[in-house]
Amino acid sequence: MSVIVVLDQIEKSFGEEKVLSAISHKFEGGKVHGIIGQNGSGKTVLFKCICGLIRPDSGKVLVNDKQIGRDTDFPESLGALIETPGFFPQMSGYKNLKLLASLRNQISSEDIKKNIITVGLDPESKKPVGKYSMGMRERLGIAQALMENPDLIILDEPFNGLDKESVKCVYKIIQGLKERKKTVFLASHNFMDIEILCDTVCEMDGGKLTIIKE
């Protein structure tokens, strides 16, 4: 497998706090890469750097041989769930995804509905997202990340707020992505989730990345 994501001496600070410290690593395509770490360990900031949402103070992020922030602002064919998904609370789940999909106009209404069904939600429901439980919002966020069939998927704590049935559903989705040789980055503070689902495992602690399994 070829290398998809390269981190080259990534550093990031906010004020006096160093959040990422000289991080270098190469991630192969077609694998599920697990990042374990407690809240505040730097996982989310690292993911935002890969997505192009945050620029590192120094170092380089390359996705498919393109440097983020120089060759391109954002990686191509990327789907991401980072932190709490932002949706219009007065609109239904389907209408939210329909609106987001219209920005690039790459998928049909049927594709959107299939993705909503895949995460265990009802695409015909008129219930506004503002009345969704945390777990329902999280699953809709996963549907949003996957709906355009991206090659690179970043899921930051996708099990937050999920009940047992929802966790099973997300496990099945990630295992399906693995079978289709998608490149997935999965962050969790639960080592069991990472151990079961991931091909490689790294730990974030104090802004440093340590290889646990490769």
HUQUIJO-V953350 format. One record per backbone hydrogen bond with DSSP energy under -1.0 kcal/mol. NH is the residue of the N-H (numbers start at 1). CO is the residue of the C=O. E is the energy in kcal/mol with one decimal. If there is no record, write none. Layout:
NH,CO,E
NH,CO,E
This chain:
4,27,-2.7
5,27,-1.6
6,62,-2.8
7,25,-3.1
8,60,-2.9
10,23,-2.8
11,58,-2.1
12,20,-2.0
14,17,-2.8
17,14,-1.9
19,12,-2.5
20,12,-2.2
21,207,-3.1
23,10,-2.2
25,7,-1.9
27,5,-2.9
29,2,-2.9
33,184,-3.7
34,200,-3.1
35,186,-2.9
36,202,-2.9
37,188,-1.2
41,38,-1.8
46,42,-2.3
47,43,-2.3
48,44,-2.4
49,45,-1.8
50,46,-1.9
51,47,-2.3
53,48,-2.1
54,48,-1.4
57,11,-2.1
58,11,-1.3
60,8,-2.1
62,6,-2.6
63,66,-2.5
64,4,-3.0
66,63,-1.4
68,61,-2.9
69,72,-3.5
70,67,-1.7
71,67,-2.2
72,67,-1.4
79,152,-2.5
81,154,-3.1
91,88,-1.5
96,92,-2.2
97,93,-2.2
98,94,-2.6
99,95,-2.2
100,96,-2.1
101,97,-2.7
102,98,-1.4
103,100,-1.1
105,101,-2.4
112,108,-1.8
113,109,-2.3
114,110,-2.4
115,111,-2.1
116,112,-2.0
117,113,-2.4
118,114,-2.3
119,115,-1.2
120,117,-2.0
121,116,-2.2
125,122,-1.4
129,91,-2.9
130,89,-2.8
131,128,-2.2
132,129,-2.0
137,133,-2.2
138,134,-2.2
139,135,-2.2
140,136,-2.3
141,137,-2.2
142,138,-1.7
143,139,-2.3
144,140,-2.2
145,141,-2.1
146,142,-1.7
147,143,-1.3
149,146,-2.1
152,77,-2.2
153,183,-2.8
154,79,-2.6
155,185,-3.2
156,81,-3.1
157,187,-1.5
160,157,-1.5
162,159,-1.8
167,163,-2.4
168,164,-2.1
169,165,-1.9
170,166,-2.4
171,167,-2.6
172,168,-2.2
173,169,-1.9
174,170,-2.6
175,171,-2.7
176,172,-2.0
177,173,-2.1
178,174,-2.1
179,175,-2.0
180,176,-1.5
181,178,-1.5
182,177,-2.5
183,151,-2.4
184,31,-2.4
185,153,-2.9
186,33,-2.9
187,155,-2.5
188,35,-1.9
194,190,-1.5
195,191,-3.0
196,192,-2.2
197,193,-2.1
198,194,-2.3
199,32,-2.6
200,32,-1.6
201,213,-2.9
202,34,-2.7
203,210,-3.1
204,36,-3.1
205,208,-2.1
207,41,-1.4
208,205,-1.5
210,203,-2.6
212,201,-2.9
213,201,-2.4
